[in-house]
Amino acid sequence: MQAAPLVLVPGLMCDATVWAPLRPALDAVARCQVVDHVTADSLTQMAQQLLDAAPPTFALAGHSMGGRVALEVVRLAPQRVRGLALLDTGHLARAEGAAGDDEARKRHALLEVARHEGVAAMARQWVQGMVHPARRDDRELVDAIVAMFARKTADIFEGQIRALLNRPDATPVLQGLRMPVLVLCGRQDSWAPPSQHEALAALIPGQPPVQVIDDAGHMSTLEQPQAVAQALRAWLGRVAG
């Protein structure tokens, strides 16, 4: 039995590359479609673009910022989503006070690098905190991530930063989920650690166990594609069932 159509949502400055290593395993069981956020500068706009292009009903998997977009899709049109997979992501709005200001400062500092030194230079800084420490010198992995970012512009980066800094609290969406859910992250994800995913999963009725992928940082789909694909296929089996 083939699963529902599967819409794959990339994260900040990412594109189909972030899903590419998983596609052979996923394409065998589902009709896959990868979202392009184009120049959208809010999660709601990204979600609406997705809904406009998606099949009538579908399974939905989002990585990083894409997970937040996926939650916004469910908020807008829960009747269209048959299953939800949230990978290396979060659900809370930007913190108030000093913590929120610090997040904005760090994001805008990267934007300044992108504007003055180029997106590739920014990406080489960014990626160091986003992969498993042992993979920071993995030229094939790092070069693929940098090239993916470099296909986008500093203006696109600015719009996506604006979307993330103005993100809503998705707690009510999680509490209302009534579908098969997968929550997954890399064990060494320092940006969205396993503890963050445990808190997220605790809000979902039935509290699905968090699947933690060993030897992976934030870019789990590229770092450990076989393990992530296996988890997604098991989830798709639940969606089909």
N, C-alpha and C positions, 0 to 999 in steps of 0.2 A: 504494500500500500504506500502510495506517495503522500508525503506530508502536505500541509497547506502551503501555498506560495509563501516564500520567506523573503522579507525585506530586511536588508542589512544596512545598518546606519553607522557610518564612520564618525570618528571623534574630531577633535580640534585639528584643523589643517590636514586632515587625513582624507584618503580617497579609497578607491577599490583595492589598492595595494594592501591595505591592512587586513582585508578579507581573503586575498588571493591564495595564500597557502591552504586555506580551508575549503576552497571551492570544489576541488575534485570530490571530496567526501560529502559535501553538502549538496552539490548538483546531482548526485546519484539518488537523492531522496526527496528533493524539493526544487521547485522553480525559483531561482534566486534573482533578486533585483537589488542593486546597490544604489543608495541615495547619494546625490551630489547636493550639498547645501548652497552651492553657487555663492551669491553675495548676501544671503539672509543674515540679519544682525539681531535676531531674537529667536529663542527656542520655539516660540509659538509660530513664527513665520516658517521656520524649518519644518515643524510638524505639519503645518498646513500644506506646504509644498509636497511633503511625503504623501499625505492623504490624497492630494489631487492626482498623483501619478501611480498610486498603489492599486492593486486589485480590490474588488469589493470586500473580501475578507482575507486575512493573511496572518502568518506568524511574524514576529518582530524581534530582531536582535540588535542591540545597540552597544557600542564600545565607547567608554569614556564619555565625552560630551554627547556622543550618540545615544548613550543610555538615558541621559537626561531628555534628549529629544524624544526618545521612545516613550518615556513616561508622560510627556506632554501630548503625544499622539493618543495614548490611552485616555488621558483627561478629556481630549476633544471628541474622541470617537471610540469609546470602549467596545461598542457592539461590533466593530470591524476587526478587532484584534483577537485572534484565537489562542495566542500564546506569547509570552514575553520572556526574553533573555536579556539580562543586564550584566555586562562585563566591565570590570575595572572602572566603576563609575561611582556616583553618589546621588543623594536625593535632597540634601538640605540647601536652603538659600545661603547666599553669602553671609557670613557672620557679621554682626554689628560691631562697631567700635574698632579697637586696634587690630584685632585679627582680620576683620574684613578689609581694613585699610591696607594691611600688610599684603594680603592677597592681590589687591588692586595694584599696589606698587610693584610687586614682582612681575605681574603680567605686563604692565606698561613698560617696565624695564626691558623685557624681551621684545616688545613692540619697537622700542627705540633702536635696539640692535638690528631688527629686521629692516627698519627704515634707513638706517645709516650705513650698515655693513652688508645688508642683503638677507633674504629669508634663509638661505642656506647657512649662513654664519649663525643666525639665531637658532636654527634647528640643531646645529652641532653642539651648542650650549644646552639646549632643552633636553636633548636625547640622553645626556649623561645621567640625569636623574630619573629617566623613564624606563630604562632597561635594567635587567639583573646586573649587579656590579661586575660579574665575571664576563658579561657580554659587551662592556663599554669599548673594548678594543676589537670587537668582531666587525671587521671592515664591511663584510657583505651585509650584515644586518643594519649597521649604522648608516652606511651609504644608501641603502634602500629607503630608510626613514627620512634622511636628509633630502634625497631626491623627491620623495613624495611631498614634503613640505614646500620645496622649491618650485613645484608646479603651481603653487598659489602665490598670491601677492601680499604685500604688507597691508593693503587696504582690506583684503579678505580677512587677514589675521585680526585687524582692528575690529571688524564687525563681529567676528566670533568671540573675541574677548568681551565685547559689549554684551553679547548674548549670555555669556557665562556669568559675568558680574551681576547681571540683572535676572539671574535664574530664579524661578519660584521654588518654594518648598513643596516637594512632591509627596509629603507624608500622607495627605488624604488619598492620593492616587494609589499608593501602595496598600493602604488599609482597605481599599475597595476592590482589590484585584480578585477576580473569580475566574482564573484560567491557569493552565500549567505555566509555572515560572521557574526559570533557572537564574541563580545568582552565582557569579563566578568571578574570581580574580587571581592574579599571580601572588604567590606567597611573599615575594619580595617587592610587591608594588608599594613604593614609598609614598606615592601621591594619593592613592586610594587603597589603603591597607586592608587586610582581612577584617580587622576589627570594625572598620567602617561598613563593610558588607554584612557583617553579623548584625549590626544595628539596623541596617536597611532590611534585611531578611526578617528580623523580629517583628516588623510592622505588617508583614504579609500574612493574611489568614492561612493557617496551616503551617506557617514558618518553614519554608523549604530550606534544607541544609545548604550552606554555602559550599560550593566546590572550589577548593583552593588548589591552584596548579603549581606544582613544585618547580623550582628553578626558572621562575618567570617574574618579571617586573610588570610595569604598567602596560607594556605592549605585548600582552600574553598571546595574542593571535599570531604574532610574528615570531615570538620567542619559543613557544611550545605549541605549534599548530596542530599536531596530531592529538594531543591531550584535549585541547579546546574543541576540536572537531568532534571527538568522541563524545564529549559532554553535550554538545549541541545536537548531535544525532540522537542521543538518548532522550533529550528534551523534545525533539521533533516527533519521536515515537509516541511520547505522551500526548502531544498536540493532536496527532493523527488518531490516537485512540479515543 
